[in-house]
Amino acid sequence: DIQMTQSPSTLSASVGDRVTITCRASQNINSFLAWYQHKPGKAPKLLIYMASSLQTGVPSRFSGSESGTEFTLAISSLQADDFATYYCQQYTSFPPTFGQGTRVDLK
Amino acid sequence: QVQLVQSGAELKKPGASVRVSCKASGYTFITAYVHWVRQAPGQGLEWMGRFSPRSGGTNYTQKYQGRITMTRDTSSDTAYMELTGLTSDDTAMYFCARGFSGYGRYDVWGQGTLVSVSS
């Protein structure tokens, strides 16, 4: 199985901060990388797919990028609604695998 | 609007089975896979398997092989996930999700079903 390693595990930030979360794949995943936002008691929400494509309806402060097997989710200006846990997922091959998650909380 | 609505919370005893339903609306049911993802308490997201409502085909992760069955009722646009031989380790929130693209990119999710396993 392809391993997805996210960092950091926890990130403390303030409203207005630019934050970045990194996800590293154990092998080439051909840009088949999605990012999800998950809040307690809610369903996860798709933010980014194919490493850098913004899902319809997702604010433009979210962006994704890639460099080889390293992928980054950036939030340009953190809003109060963005405090949540973020997961990357590779879906290039069976089985799809998630990173362990990055919790973004209030500094 | 497009949505997936799951069945309610379940409390099961060890060794029992559970069946969770996921009713689709707002889109053509057979055009997308239904994936099942779970989250145990304090843990991350874990993919369990996917189901093709069009063909009835399934792909299960090895961890659940022999214990999991995914099915559908096309007359009601409902997908089902059954897990047998429950243990306390199966206590988790179970989500269904819609995916068009192979194994990922889940754009619509159910609200989740909490399955608790306790004697």
Interface residues (C-beta under 8 A of the other chain):
Chain A: F32 A34 Y36 H38 K42 A43 P44 K45 L46 Y49 M50 Q55 Y87 Q89 Q90 Y91 T92 S93 F94 P95 P96 T97 F98 G99 Q100 G101
Chain B: V37 G44 L45 E46 W47 N59 T61 Q62 F95 A97 S101 G102 Y103 G104 R105 Y106 D107 W109 G110 Q111 G112
